[in-house]
């Protein structure tokens, strides 16, 4: 079969025989492509020339979160659950519930039931996605930061953020330290329900699985390295539930860290900080190599998976088509064709080979900033 690539991605493809630097400089100077496009093209050339194993940049992402997407933006403190579907698979996330007692002086007519205000804290954006990749990588590679089901998050918030690829951590209400802490609390406190059904009324099936993300979480980070003194705070830890640990251990999807970094940088000016292109890349990494024949995924099906931030299907389709060239550059072996009614996916090699051929090596830094 000839290599099938949508027309809109042709400009992002860089062949090994080409000279991306000289050609790119001319194109950049003439205004044909942007600086972001040029950087993405360079990344694509490296991905085609050097394998992830050779570059020692193999990481893993939970297969469950390759199929359905977390929110890209905060759904709101009054939204009690998050529901997405991918074909026959339905994902429901019950967010962490934060409670706060109202003052005794609050008039009775204004007091909520039990005198407690409930706020739903959802995990959303690039931070929980990056943390899921980091956690799954620790589990699959038997990292020193993993003790049985317990992930060691360390004593210092800024030190852990460096593990996640964030330099120059900032404090304050809108700083990276506060945002990261809040997102870890939201993810750790969430419960996940997966439902799958198929067949017909005579031979159909129905499968339901429920799990919590973590059985225990202890966060006691000092904000900065110099705020921690030996013998002071206990290290922060997160203990995965047996179900979540088993899911990561047995079915996490290998992906290329260079591709994630390139998509993150490319999406920093849009696409929900790179979370959208991250999801599309991981979904294709999970889906394409398992196909046995060309398969059409309609725009509506794609929207049900990834279009949570769009009220109109047309707007979702326009943005997806805009982001597909970057995804193609990050996953050069992926084959698909854009049709009027959706994406026609073709069987394609995975971005990295099978899990049992991947060496277990040192922990990776995951971009989150």
N, C-alpha and C positions, 0 to 999 in steps of 0.2 A: 504493500500500500504506500502510495506517495505521502510525503509529509503534508498533513492538512493543517493549515494555520489560517485563522481569520485575517482578512485583508487589513483590518485596522491595526494589526500587530506587526505588520511587515517592517515598519520603520524602527521597531524596537529590537529586531533580530540583528545580531552581530555575528557574522560568520568567522570562524577561527582564522581563515585566510585573509580577512580584511585587516585594515589598520585603524582600529577604532579611535585612536588618539588623533591622528592627522585628519581623517575624515570628519571626526566629531568636531574638531576645532573649526574646520571650514563651515560645517553646518551650523554651529553655534554662532559664529561671527555673522553669518548671513541671515540669522533669525529663523532658520528652517526648524530647529529644535530648541528646546529650553535647556537650561543647565541641569534641571532635574532629569530630563529625558536622557541627556548625555551620561550622567552618572548611572542611571539605570541600565543604559546600553553597555557601559563598561562592566557593571556587575554581571550582566547576562553573558558577556563574553567569557568572564572568569568561570562562571558556573558551567559553561559548555566545555571549557578547556581543562579544568581541574575538578575532579570528583570531590564530593563532600568528605569521603574517607581520607583522600589524599590531603585535603586541607584541614582535617581533624575538626570538623564543624557540624557533626551530626548531633541533633537534639531530637526530642520527642514531644508529641502533643497528644492528649487523651483523645481516643477515637470518638467518644461520645460528643465532645465539643468540636470535632471535625464535621459532624453531621448537622448540628443545629447551633445557632448562634446566641451568645449572650447579648444583652442590650448594648447598643452603642452609646446611648445617652441615658441619664437617670429617668426611669419610668415615672417616678414620683413617690413620695412617702406614703401616699394613700392607696397604692396599687398592691394588692395582697399576693399576686403571683405573676409569673412570666411564662407564657405559653408560646412555643414555636413548633412547627412540624416539618418533617422531611420525608416525603412519601408516606410510608406506613408508620413512621416513627413519630411519636408525639412527646415532646419534652416539656415538663412543667417544673419550674423552680419556685419554691417558696422561700422568699428572702429572709434574711436575719431580721428579727423583730426587736427593735430598740424601745425600751420602756422608760418612762419618766414620771415620777409621782408629782402631782400638782400640789401646790401649797394648801395647807389646811384652811387658810383664809379664803380660798376660792369659793364664791357663792355657789350654793347647791345647784342652781339652775345651769351653771356653767361647768360643773364637774363631770368628767367622763365616767363611765361605769368603772367602779372599783377605785376611782380616784387616780387612774393611771392613763397617761397618753401613750398610744402606740404609734410608732413610725416604722415603716418598712424600708429597710436599707438594702438596695439592690447592688449586686456586683455588675459593673458596666465599664465599657471602654477598653483601652489597651492594657491597663495594669493587670486585671485578673487573667486576661489571656496570656500575658507574659509569665505570670506566676504559675499558671497551669502548665506551661511548657517547662519552666524550671523544675517544678515538682515532679512531673512525669519523667524528666531526664534523670533526676536523682534516683527515682524508683527503679528505672530500667537499668541504669549503669551501676547500681549498688554504690552510690556515692558515699564518701565519708561523712557527709552531712545527713545521712539517713541511718537511724537506729531502729531496726524493725519497721514499724509503720510511722515512726516519729521523725519529722523533718526538723533539723536544728537551724533556727533562724538567727542565732547569735545574740550578742549583747547590745550591739549598736545598730540603730536604724540606718545610719549613713553607710556603715560597713556592709550591711545586707543589700542596700540599694546598689552598691558598687558590684556586688555579685550579680545583680539584675541588669548591669550595664548602665547605671545612672551615676554619673559623676557630678559633684557639686550639689549634693542634696540641699534643699531649702526648707526652712520651717515656715511658720505662720499658717493662717487659715487656708490659704490657697497654695501652699508650698508642696513640694513633692513628698515630704515626710508625712504630712497630714493626709494627703490624698491616698498615699500608699497604705497607711495604717487603716484608714476607713475602708478601703477596698478589700484588704485582707480580712478584716472583721466581717464584712458583708459576705464574702465568699465562704469563709470558715463556718459562719452561722447559718448557711443555706441548706435546704433539703431539696433533693432532686427526685423526680418521678419520671420514669420512662415507660411509655405504653406503645405497644405494637400490635397491629391486627391485620389480618389478611384473609384471602380465600373468599368463599361464599357462605350462605347461611347453612349449608349442609356440611361443608368440609372446612369451614373457617377456623381461625385460631385467634386467641387473645392473650397477650403476654403483658404483665405489669411487673415492674421492678421499682422499688423505692430505696433510696439511700440518703444518708447525710454525707456532706463533704468531709467533715472532721468530727472525730469523737471528743477531742479535747484541744483547746487552743489557749496558749499562755503568751500574752504579749506584754513584755516589760522592757522594751527597748529604751536605752538612753538615746537622746536625739543625735548626739555626735560622739565620735570615738573618745575624745578627751573627757567626756562626762561619765565614762565607765571606769570604775576602779576595781581591781582584782579583789574578789571576795565580796563584791557588792551584789548587784542584781543577778538573779538566776537568768540563764539564757532563755530567750523566747523560743517556743516550740509549737509545732502544729502536728497533731497526730491524725493521720488519715484513717477513716473508717476501713474496716476489712474489705467492704465492697468496693470502695473507691481505690484502695491500694491494689486489689486484684484486677480491677478494670485497667488501671494504668500499667501494671506489670505485664498483663497478658496481651493487651491489644493497643497500646499506644502506637502512634504512627510516626515513623522516622521522617524528619524534615531537615532542610539545610539552613543552618543559622545565617549564612551569608544572604540567602534569599529573604529571610525575615528582617534582617537589618536593612537590606535595600528597600524592601516594601515599607518599612517603618520610616525611613528617611524620605522616600518618595511621597508617602501619605501624610507627612507632617504638616502640609499646608491644606489638607482636606481629608476626605474619606474617613472622618471620625478618628483622626490621628493615626491612620494606618490600620485600625481595627477591621475595617471592611475588607481591604485587600488581603489582610492576614487571614480572615475567615475563608475567602474564596480560594486562596492558595492551599490552605489546610484541607478544605473540602475536596479539591481536585486531587491532592496528594493521597487522600483516603479513597477516592472514588475511581479514578481513571484506570489504575493498574488492575482493579478487580473486574473491570468490564470484559465481556466476551464478545460483544458486538456493539455497533453504534447505537447510542441511546439518546433520545431527545428528552431534555428537561425544559419544561415550558417556563415562560416568564412569570406566570402566576406561581408555579411551584418554587421558583427561585426567590420570588418575593416573600412567600410564606416562610422560607428559611432565613433570608438575609435582609428583608425589606422593612424591618420594624420601624425605621425612622421616616418612612415615606407614606403619605396618605394616598398618593396616586401611583398606579402601576407604571404609567408612562415615565414619571420622574425617576422611579427606581431603575427602569430599563436604561434610561439615558445615562445615569451615573454608573451603572454596571459596565456599559459599553465604553465609557470613558476610562474606567479603571482596568479593563481587561488587558490592554497593552503592557501595563506594568506587571500584571500577574504572569503573562506570557513570557516576559523577560526574566522573571524570577524562576519560572519553571519551563525552560526551553523545550523539554521533551513532550510537554502537554499538547494534545491535539484536540481541536474542536472547530466547529464551523458555526457562525451566527446565522440562524434562520429567522424568518419573520415571526415564528411562534415560539422561539426559544433557542437554547444552545444544544447543538448536536454534538455529543461527546463521543470520542473514539478511544478504544483501548490504547493506553500509552504506558511507557515505562514509568515507574515511580521516581520521584526526585532523588531518592537514595535507595539502594538495594534492600533486599529483605532483611528483617531484623537480625536473623541469626548470622548474617555475614558482616554485621557492624561491630567493630571492636569497642570494648568497654574502656573508656579512658577518662581523663580528668573532667571535672565539672565545667560547664560553659557559662558564659555571661550572656544574659538575655536582655535585649534592648527594651526599655519601658518608657523612657523619657519622652 
